[in-house]
């Protein structure tokens, strides 16, 4: 198997592993509330995971670009995720202040661990596939969607049958084993290294501010919209259908469309350019979400939520595919980390926190607090759509306009 194929295979396995743990704290919160842990403390820990993941990414990626150590650093990230699971396992054994300390430690380790994969895995594929990076990123992103869709269910079933400490300890061991397999699978991949100072590397990255500033701003507002919806749409759907079981079926079915959507949009990025596909997915997801808010029939809301997810959950191949068109390979991991870490991840944490703030209010314009929350995210969707005029054209879009 050549190195190009191995890079796609094992970074896809890495994406599956990484995204399996994106909502770990959200799942564990349900258990901790039963343990009488403060909801305010738990909400802070959930936000901390996202903020740490976003803010640490540029520093890690700067190191990767300077040393060419993408594979090594990616492995470090997975070790941190495994360690976080071990820390969370202890929370089912110990109580009181020790439990709180272990929740805090697990959250910090998880936030830091989740900061590695997206910029580094994206950079490896951008380097290996160059002009076809969008297609490779789409296939890779689909693997992440599978992990995000099925692993929360695996975790809850394991806890139900094995107990919290045993289940999470086994999951920690699973992470360490899979991390070793990924590292061995990518052995021999040589990424370019600039061998320069961190300051010099950041200085060269600033040459692309004309692209990164508007793209990150759009990604930030878009992430407020999408993460907010992802966080609160289960509660909203349950409110509509009056059944937790039916809600679970609707949400799971709807989110599964991204497994097909990511490869398709990745191919479209390679064919038509990232800017065009960002515009398409942003406008389509905005229109479909607003239509969803007007519906009440279970069949209709399932259809519209599925179509929304198909377009909305495409950020990895679309955003990073656009970056790969314009940014030099020597600073791509850093560029990825700015767009994905600061824009998508930190923006997403703002969406989750903002939704909770609105939900505690008294509603607006005759709407319940829950309805006001969902419509507030629609406003951010519209704003991100308007901001699309800020995007500069990439090389593919410019070539398509030439006679």
TAKAVEN-V154843 format. One record per backbone hydrogen bond with DSSP energy under -1.0 kcal/mol. CO is the residue of the C=O (numbers start at 1). NH is the residue of the N-H. If there is no record, write none. Layout:
CO;NH, CO;NH
//
This chain:
2;6, 3;7, 4;8, 5;9, 6;10, 7;11, 8;12, 9;13, 10;14, 11;15, 12;16, 13;17, 14;18, 15;19, 18;21, 19;22, 21;24, 23;27, 24;28, 25;29, 28;32, 29;33, 32;37, 33;36, 38;42, 39;43, 40;44, 41;45, 42;46, 43;47, 44;48, 45;49, 46;50, 47;51, 48;52, 49;53, 50;54, 51;55, 52;56, 56;60, 57;61, 58;62, 59;63, 60;64, 61;65, 62;66, 63;67, 64;68, 65;194, 66;195, 69;73, 70;74, 71;75, 72;76, 73;77, 74;78, 75;79, 76;80, 77;81, 78;82, 79;83, 80;84, 81;85, 82;86, 83;87, 84;88, 85;89, 86;90, 89;92, 90;93, 90;94, 95;99, 96;100, 97;101, 98;102, 99;103, 100;104, 101;105, 102;106, 103;107, 104;108, 105;109, 106;110, 107;111, 108;112, 109;113, 110;114, 112;115, 113;116, 116;120, 117;121, 118;122, 119;123, 120;124, 121;125, 122;126, 123;127, 124;128, 125;129, 126;130, 129;132, 130;133, 132;136, 133;137, 134;138, 135;139, 136;140, 137;141, 138;142, 139;143, 140;144, 141;145, 142;146, 143;147, 144;148, 145;149, 146;150, 147;151, 150;154, 151;155, 152;156, 153;157, 154;158, 155;159, 156;160, 157;161, 158;162, 159;163, 163;167, 164;168, 165;169, 166;170, 167;171, 168;172, 169;173, 170;174, 171;175, 172;176, 173;177, 174;178, 175;179, 176;180, 177;181, 178;182, 179;183, 180;184, 181;185, 182;186, 184;187, 186;189, 197;201, 198;202, 199;203, 200;204, 201;205, 202;206, 204;207, 205;208, 206;209, 208;211, 208;212, 209;213, 211;215, 212;216, 213;217, 214;218, 215;219, 216;220, 217;221, 218;222, 219;223, 220;224, 221;225, 222;226, 223;227, 224;228, 225;229, 226;230, 227;231, 228;232, 229;233, 232;236, 233;237, 234;238, 235;239, 236;240, 237;241, 238;242, 243;247, 244;248, 245;249, 246;250, 247;251, 248;252, 249;253, 250;254, 251;255, 252;256, 254;257, 255;258, 256;259, 257;261, 258;262, 260;264, 261;265, 262;266, 263;267, 264;268, 265;269, 266;270, 267;271, 268;272, 269;273, 273;277, 274;278, 275;279, 276;280, 277;281, 278;282, 279;283, 280;284, 281;285, 282;286, 283;287, 284;288, 285;289, 286;290, 287;291, 288;292, 289;293, 291;294, 292;295, 297;301, 298;302, 299;303, 300;304, 301;305, 302;306, 303;307, 304;308, 305;309, 306;310, 307;311, 308;312, 309;313, 312;314, 314;318, 315;319, 316;320, 317;321, 318;322, 319;323, 320;324, 323;327, 328;331, 331;335, 332;336, 333;337, 334;338, 335;339, 336;340, 337;341, 337;342, 338;343, 339;344, 340;345, 341;346, 344;348, 345;349, 346;350, 347;351, 348;352, 349;353, 350;354, 351;355, 352;356, 353;357, 354;358, 355;359, 358;361, 364;367, 368;372, 369;373, 370;374, 371;375, 372;376, 373;377, 374;378, 375;379, 376;380, 377;381, 378;382, 379;383, 380;384, 381;385, 382;386, 383;387, 385;388, 386;389, 387;390, 388;391, 394;398, 395;399, 396;400
//
